[in-house]
């Protein structure tokens, strides 16, 4: 039997809806259109460029992921979204300055055809940006209804068979936990009552999930990571994931920190600073928005290093994170890390990293992979939190009674093993014992997983876990 038949094929058009159509979104769309024309290579995209090992090493089966699982082809992607400004994607890409005029010229027509819909805006959550043409409504329920109407109209207009929504917008000030976050009935009452604890990104998440549309969150906003919307996702069958694309400095942290722990090297301090000059930097110049991002960036080390298990090595390290808005740098972000470590007999050493990266260039392939994997999850019948996509996020969304996994290499194994499971292939543990002693290589069955512990008390946002 063809294993692909276990998951319905990706027939027809896939609509890609993107709240926030600035540097990341315009770079992503321009890149996909260039790849379609054979004028660019999707470097950085796991779905397009990475192989996956199947079975035993001696079988030599390592197809590309895009040839192994039934992903939507790039030729069938249709793009749309919302933004605070009315610039079409060619103008947005030109202003962002990530790609130069020569790169954009071959896809100018395609980019000019994509204009954003008016966006939901709340100045209480994003203080350094003013929307040119925001949606108007008496209640947040009215705004949610308008977003749902936009979703349905886009699907009809473009003849899409399926949709995915991925937040690529700005970092919001983080709302405090509130009663309206706890269940869907309370949330919908909150929409009707204009509850201040419901930010714009949460309205988009609600609209997507309510319509059964897969939803991912590329910012550290709380967005869909509340019990109410997790509950709704289970009911509507929408896969959800987030939070905050793992692009620059945190990518380095989740790579280096596992090495320190694997080798039992002690950590006494980790100082991180960033400079960037794009719209994201402008938004983060507001202390409230920066605090949201800071929590996202700082959460990874404790989870990876587990100081509760290794207090001597990781119980007292000092962690400092800074982000400075520096307009001349544009999208060319620079991250500096000074890492103070100790080795044998407590002798001090240092690691210094200077990562001169391009924020949107690193984010664009993440957007592509998440779009394709969320669509795959929906067709595979997966719903609710997709923890196997943690690989792409700074603050991975997970079940509320569990800790998120931050180790990049464990996240990568989780992602590939999930693809193997979906396609009926053997899950790999890489122990290798079965090559030498088949009996010792047999793994006993694990006990069945326990259901989530239900609690009535309000939880803190997972990004501070």
C-alpha positions as CSV (number, residue, x, y, z in Angstrom):
1,X,0.0,0.0,0.0
2,X,1.3,3.5,-0.8
3,X,2.1,5.1,2.5
4,X,1.1,8.5,1.0
5,X,-2.5,7.3,0.9
6,X,-2.6,7.5,4.8
7,X,-2.7,11.3,4.4
8,X,-4.9,12.9,1.8
9,X,-2.8,14.5,-1.0
10,X,-2.3,18.2,-1.2
11,X,-4.8,18.8,-4.1
12,X,-5.8,22.3,-5.3
13,X,-4.6,25.7,-4.0
14,X,-3.3,26.4,-0.5
15,X,-4.1,29.9,0.7
16,X,-1.4,31.4,2.9
17,X,-2.8,34.2,5.1
18,X,-0.2,36.4,6.9
19,X,-1.1,39.0,9.5
20,X,1.8,41.5,9.2
21,X,3.0,42.1,5.7
22,X,6.3,43.8,6.2
23,X,9.9,42.7,5.8
24,X,9.5,39.0,6.7
25,X,6.3,38.5,4.7
26,X,7.5,40.3,1.6
27,X,10.8,38.5,1.7
28,X,9.1,35.2,2.0
29,X,6.6,35.8,-0.8
30,X,9.3,37.2,-3.1
31,X,11.5,34.3,-2.4
32,X,8.8,31.7,-3.2
33,X,8.0,33.5,-6.4
34,X,11.7,33.5,-7.4
35,X,12.1,29.8,-6.6
36,X,9.0,29.1,-8.7
37,X,10.7,30.7,-11.7
38,X,14.0,28.9,-11.1
39,X,15.7,32.2,-10.1
40,X,16.5,31.4,-6.5
41,X,17.2,28.5,-4.2
42,X,15.2,27.9,-1.0
43,X,18.3,27.8,1.2
44,X,17.4,27.3,4.9
45,X,14.1,25.5,4.2
46,X,14.0,22.0,5.8
47,X,10.9,21.1,3.7
48,X,12.7,21.9,0.4
49,X,16.3,21.0,1.0
50,X,16.7,18.4,3.8
51,X,16.8,14.7,3.5
52,X,15.4,12.3,6.1
53,X,17.0,8.9,6.9
54,X,14.6,6.0,6.9
55,X,15.2,2.5,8.4
56,X,18.6,1.1,9.0
57,X,21.8,2.8,8.0
58,X,22.8,0.0,5.6
59,X,19.5,0.5,3.7
60,X,20.7,3.9,2.4
61,X,17.2,5.3,2.2
62,X,17.4,9.1,2.6
63,X,14.8,10.9,0.4
64,X,14.2,14.6,0.5
65,X,11.5,15.4,3.0
66,X,9.4,17.0,0.2
67,X,9.6,13.7,-1.7
68,X,8.8,11.7,1.4
69,X,5.7,13.4,2.8
70,X,2.8,14.8,0.7
71,X,3.5,18.5,1.0
72,X,1.7,21.2,-1.0
73,X,3.9,22.2,-4.0
74,X,5.1,25.8,-4.1
75,X,3.3,26.4,-7.4
76,X,-0.1,26.0,-5.6
77,X,0.5,28.6,-2.9
78,X,-1.6,31.7,-3.0
79,X,-0.8,34.7,-0.7
80,X,-2.7,37.3,1.2
81,X,-2.9,38.9,4.6
82,X,-3.4,42.0,6.7
83,X,-1.2,45.0,7.6
84,X,-1.3,48.4,9.2
85,X,-0.2,50.0,5.9
86,X,-1.7,49.6,2.4
87,X,1.6,49.0,0.5
88,X,1.5,46.2,-2.0
89,X,4.2,43.5,-1.6
90,X,6.5,45.1,-4.1
91,X,6.5,48.4,-2.3
92,X,6.8,46.7,1.1
93,X,9.8,44.6,-0.1
94,X,11.4,47.7,-1.6
95,X,11.0,49.7,1.6
96,X,12.3,46.8,3.7
97,X,15.4,46.7,1.7
98,X,16.1,43.0,2.4
99,X,16.3,42.1,-1.3
100,X,17.7,44.5,-3.9
101,X,15.9,46.0,-7.0
102,X,17.6,43.4,-9.3
103,X,16.3,40.5,-7.2
104,X,12.8,41.9,-7.0
105,X,12.4,42.9,-10.7
106,X,11.5,39.4,-12.1
107,X,8.7,39.0,-9.6
108,X,7.4,42.6,-9.5
109,X,4.1,41.8,-11.2
110,X,3.4,39.0,-8.8
111,X,4.2,41.2,-5.8
112,X,2.2,44.2,-6.9
113,X,-0.9,42.0,-7.2
114,X,-0.8,41.3,-3.5
115,X,-2.3,44.0,-1.4
116,X,-3.0,43.7,2.4
117,X,-6.4,43.8,3.9
118,X,-7.0,46.4,6.6
119,X,-5.8,45.1,10.0
120,X,-7.0,44.9,13.6
121,X,-5.1,47.5,15.6
122,X,-4.9,48.4,19.3
123,X,-2.5,51.2,20.3
124,X,-2.5,49.7,23.8
125,X,-0.5,46.7,22.6
126,X,1.8,48.3,19.9
127,X,2.8,51.8,20.9
128,X,5.5,52.7,18.3
129,X,3.4,52.0,15.2
130,X,0.3,53.8,14.1
131,X,-2.0,52.0,11.7
132,X,-3.0,54.0,8.5
133,X,-6.3,52.2,7.9
134,X,-7.4,50.0,10.8
135,X,-10.6,48.0,11.0
136,X,-13.4,49.6,12.8
137,X,-15.9,47.9,15.1
138,X,-17.9,48.5,18.2
139,X,-16.6,45.4,19.9
140,X,-13.7,43.0,19.5
141,X,-16.4,40.4,18.4
142,X,-17.1,42.7,15.5
143,X,-13.5,42.8,14.6
144,X,-13.2,39.0,14.9
145,X,-16.2,38.6,12.6
146,X,-14.6,40.9,10.0
147,X,-11.4,38.8,10.0
148,X,-13.5,35.6,9.6
149,X,-15.3,37.3,6.7
150,X,-11.9,38.2,5.2
151,X,-10.8,34.6,5.5
152,X,-13.9,33.3,3.8
153,X,-13.8,35.9,1.0
154,X,-10.1,35.2,0.3
155,X,-10.8,31.5,0.0
156,X,-13.7,32.1,-2.4
157,X,-11.9,34.8,-4.5
158,X,-8.8,32.6,-5.1
159,X,-10.5,29.3,-5.3
160,X,-8.5,27.8,-2.4
161,X,-9.1,24.3,-1.2
162,X,-7.3,24.8,2.1
163,X,-5.9,27.7,4.2
164,X,-3.1,28.3,6.7
165,X,-2.6,31.4,8.8
166,X,0.8,32.4,10.2
167,X,1.3,35.5,12.3
168,X,4.2,37.5,10.9
169,X,3.3,40.8,12.6
170,X,4.8,42.9,15.4
171,X,5.6,42.0,19.0
172,X,2.7,43.1,21.3
173,X,2.9,44.0,24.9
174,X,2.1,40.8,26.9
175,X,-1.3,40.9,28.6
176,X,-1.6,39.6,32.2
177,X,-3.4,36.3,32.6
178,X,-7.2,36.9,32.7
179,X,-10.4,35.1,33.2
180,X,-11.3,35.5,29.5
181,X,-8.3,33.3,28.6
182,X,-9.5,30.3,30.6
183,X,-12.2,28.8,28.4
184,X,-13.9,29.5,25.1
185,X,-17.2,30.7,26.5
186,X,-15.4,33.3,28.7
187,X,-13.2,34.3,25.7
188,X,-16.2,34.9,23.4
189,X,-17.9,36.9,26.2
190,X,-14.6,38.9,26.4
191,X,-14.8,39.6,22.7
192,X,-18.3,41.0,23.1
193,X,-17.4,43.0,26.2
194,X,-14.2,44.5,24.7
195,X,-12.0,42.8,27.4
196,X,-8.7,44.7,27.4
197,X,-6.9,41.3,28.0
198,X,-7.6,40.3,24.3
199,X,-4.9,41.8,22.0
200,X,-5.2,41.9,18.2
201,X,-3.1,38.7,17.6
202,X,-5.5,36.8,19.8
203,X,-8.4,38.0,17.6
204,X,-6.6,36.7,14.5
205,X,-5.8,33.4,16.3
206,X,-9.5,33.1,17.3
207,X,-10.7,33.8,13.7
208,X,-8.4,31.2,12.2
209,X,-9.1,28.5,14.8
210,X,-12.9,29.1,14.7
211,X,-12.8,28.4,11.0
212,X,-10.7,25.3,11.4
213,X,-7.7,27.0,9.8
214,X,-4.2,25.9,11.0
215,X,-2.6,28.8,12.9
216,X,1.0,29.5,13.8
217,X,2.4,32.4,15.8
218,X,5.8,33.9,14.7
219,X,6.0,36.5,17.5
220,X,6.3,36.2,21.3
221,X,2.7,37.4,21.7
222,X,0.4,35.2,23.8
223,X,-1.9,34.9,20.8
224,X,-3.2,31.3,20.6
225,X,-1.3,30.0,23.6
226,X,-4.2,30.3,26.1
227,X,-6.5,27.5,27.4
228,X,-9.5,29.0,25.6
229,X,-8.0,28.8,22.1
230,X,-6.3,25.5,22.7
231,X,-9.8,24.2,23.7
232,X,-11.3,25.7,20.5
233,X,-8.5,24.2,18.4
234,X,-9.3,20.7,19.7
235,X,-13.0,21.2,18.9
236,X,-12.5,22.8,15.4
237,X,-9.7,20.4,14.4
238,X,-7.2,23.3,13.8
239,X,-3.5,22.5,14.3
240,X,-1.8,25.4,16.2
241,X,1.8,26.2,17.1
242,X,4.1,29.0,18.2
243,X,5.7,31.2,19.6
244,X,8.3,33.5,18.1
245,X,10.4,32.5,15.1
246,X,13.8,31.2,16.2
247,X,16.1,33.2,13.8
248,X,19.2,34.8,15.2
249,X,20.6,34.9,18.7
250,X,18.2,32.4,20.2
251,X,19.1,30.0,17.4
252,X,22.7,30.2,18.6
253,X,21.7,29.8,22.3
254,X,19.7,26.6,21.6
255,X,22.7,25.3,19.7
256,X,25.5,26.2,22.1
257,X,23.7,25.6,25.4
258,X,23.0,21.9,24.7
259,X,26.8,21.5,24.0
260,X,27.6,22.9,27.4
261,X,25.2,20.6,29.1
262,X,26.2,17.5,27.1
263,X,29.9,18.1,28.2
264,X,29.0,19.2,31.7
265,X,30.7,22.5,31.4
266,X,29.6,25.1,33.9
267,X,28.0,28.4,33.1
268,X,28.6,31.5,35.2
269,X,27.2,34.2,32.8
270,X,25.6,34.8,29.4
271,X,25.4,38.3,28.1
272,X,23.4,38.9,24.9
273,X,22.9,42.1,23.0
274,X,21.3,42.8,19.6
275,X,21.1,45.8,17.3
276,X,18.5,45.9,14.5
277,X,16.9,48.7,12.5
278,X,13.8,47.2,10.8
279,X,10.1,47.7,11.9
280,X,10.5,44.9,14.5
281,X,13.3,46.9,16.0
282,X,11.2,50.1,16.1
283,X,8.4,48.2,17.8
284,X,10.8,46.7,20.3
285,X,12.1,50.1,21.2
286,X,9.0,50.4,23.4
287,X,9.7,48.9,26.8
288,X,6.5,46.9,27.0
289,X,7.1,45.2,23.6
290,X,10.7,44.6,24.5
291,X,9.7,42.9,27.8
292,X,7.6,40.4,25.8
293,X,10.6,39.6,23.6
294,X,13.0,39.5,26.6
295,X,10.8,36.8,28.3
296,X,10.8,34.8,25.1
297,X,14.6,35.1,24.7
298,X,15.5,34.4,28.3
299,X,13.3,31.3,28.8
300,X,15.5,28.9,26.8
301,X,18.6,28.5,29.0
302,X,16.8,27.3,32.2
303,X,14.8,24.8,30.3
304,X,17.9,23.4,28.4
305,X,20.4,23.5,31.3
306,X,18.0,22.2,34.0
307,X,19.6,24.0,37.0
308,X,17.3,22.0,39.3
309,X,19.2,18.9,38.3
310,X,22.7,20.5,38.0
311,X,22.8,23.2,40.7
312,X,26.6,23.2,40.9
313,X,27.0,23.8,37.2
314,X,23.9,26.0,36.3
315,X,22.4,27.1,39.6
316,X,23.8,30.6,39.7
317,X,24.5,31.9,36.2
318,X,23.7,35.5,35.3
319,X,21.7,36.0,32.1
320,X,21.4,39.4,30.5
321,X,19.5,40.3,27.2
322,X,19.5,43.6,25.4
323,X,17.9,44.8,22.2
324,X,18.7,48.2,20.7
325,X,16.9,49.9,17.8
326,X,19.6,51.2,15.4
327,X,17.9,52.4,12.1
328,X,21.1,52.4,9.9
329,X,21.3,48.6,10.3
330,X,17.9,47.9,8.7
331,X,17.2,44.2,8.5
332,X,20.8,43.3,9.0
333,X,20.6,42.3,12.6
334,X,23.8,41.8,14.7
335,X,23.9,39.7,17.8
336,X,26.8,39.6,20.3
337,X,27.1,36.9,22.9
338,X,29.7,36.8,25.7
339,X,29.5,33.4,27.5
340,X,31.5,32.8,30.7
341,X,32.0,29.1,31.3
342,X,34.2,27.0,33.6
343,X,35.8,23.6,33.0
344,X,37.9,21.1,34.9
345,X,38.7,22.2,38.5
346,X,36.5,25.3,37.9
347,X,39.0,27.0,35.5
348,X,37.3,29.9,33.7
349,X,37.0,30.1,29.9
350,X,35.0,32.3,27.5
351,X,33.0,31.9,24.3
352,X,32.3,34.9,22.1
353,X,29.9,34.9,19.2
354,X,29.2,37.8,16.8
355,X,26.4,36.7,14.5
356,X,25.9,39.2,11.7
357,X,22.6,37.9,10.3
358,X,19.7,39.0,8.2
359,X,16.5,38.7,10.2
360,X,14.0,38.2,7.3
361,X,16.4,36.0,5.4
362,X,16.5,33.6,8.3
363,X,12.7,33.9,8.9
364,X,11.5,33.4,5.4
365,X,12.3,29.7,5.1
366,X,10.8,29.2,8.6
367,X,7.6,30.7,7.3
368,X,7.6,28.4,4.3
369,X,8.3,25.3,6.4
370,X,5.5,26.1,8.9
371,X,3.0,26.8,6.2
372,X,3.6,23.4,4.6
373,X,3.9,21.5,7.8
374,X,0.7,23.0,9.3
375,X,-1.2,22.1,6.1
376,X,0.2,18.6,6.3
377,X,-0.8,18.3,10.0
378,X,-4.4,19.4,9.1
379,X,-4.6,16.8,6.3
380,X,-3.1,14.1,8.6
381,X,-5.9,14.7,11.1
382,X,-3.7,16.3,13.8
383,X,-5.3,19.0,15.9
384,X,-4.5,21.3,18.7
385,X,-0.9,22.0,19.8
386,X,1.8,20.7,17.4
387,X,4.7,20.4,19.7
388,X,6.7,18.6,17.0
389,X,7.2,22.0,15.3
390,X,9.0,23.4,18.3
391,X,12.2,23.4,16.2
392,X,11.1,26.7,14.7
393,X,10.3,28.7,17.8
394,X,12.0,30.5,20.7
395,X,9.1,29.8,23.1
396,X,7.5,26.5,21.9
397,X,3.8,26.0,22.7
398,X,3.2,22.8,24.6
399,X,0.6,21.2,26.9
400,X,0.2,23.5,29.9
401,X,1.3,20.8,32.4
402,X,4.5,20.2,30.5
403,X,7.8,22.1,30.1
404,X,8.6,23.1,26.5
405,X,11.6,21.5,24.9
406,X,14.3,24.0,23.8
407,X,17.2,21.9,22.8
408,X,17.6,22.4,19.1
409,X,18.8,18.9,18.5
410,X,16.0,17.2,20.4
411,X,13.5,19.4,18.6
412,X,15.0,18.4,15.3
413,X,14.7,14.7,16.2
414,X,11.1,15.2,17.3
415,X,10.3,16.8,14.0
416,X,11.8,14.1,11.9
417,X,10.4,11.3,14.0
418,X,6.9,12.8,13.7
419,X,7.2,12.7,10.0
420,X,8.4,9.1,10.1
421,X,5.4,8.2,12.3
422,X,2.9,9.9,10.0
423,X,4.3,7.9,7.1
424,X,4.4,4.6,8.9
425,X,8.2,4.4,9.1
426,X,10.4,3.3,12.1
427,X,11.1,5.9,14.7
428,X,14.9,6.3,15.1
429,X,16.6,6.5,18.5
430,X,20.2,6.3,17.0
431,X,21.4,4.0,19.8
432,X,22.9,1.6,17.3
433,X,22.8,-1.4,19.7
434,X,20.6,-3.4,17.4
435,X,23.4,-3.5,14.8
436,X,25.5,-5.6,17.3
437,X,23.1,-7.3,19.7
438,X,19.5,-7.5,18.4
439,X,18.1,-8.5,21.8
440,X,19.6,-5.5,23.6
441,X,18.4,-3.3,20.8
442,X,14.7,-4.1,21.5
443,X,13.0,-1.3,23.3
444,X,10.1,-2.2,25.7
445,X,6.8,-0.5,25.2
446,X,6.5,2.8,27.1
447,X,3.5,3.2,29.4
448,X,0.6,5.1,27.9
449,X,0.7,8.9,28.2
450,X,-1.3,10.5,31.0
451,X,-3.9,13.1,30.1
452,X,-3.3,16.7,30.9
453,X,-3.8,17.8,34.5
454,X,-6.8,20.1,34.5
455,X,-6.6,23.0,36.9
456,X,-9.0,25.9,37.5
457,X,-6.3,28.4,38.5
458,X,-5.1,30.9,35.9
459,X,-1.7,30.1,34.6
460,X,1.2,32.4,33.7
461,X,2.1,32.8,30.0
462,X,4.2,29.9,28.9
463,X,6.9,32.3,27.6
464,X,8.0,33.0,31.2
465,X,8.3,29.3,32.0
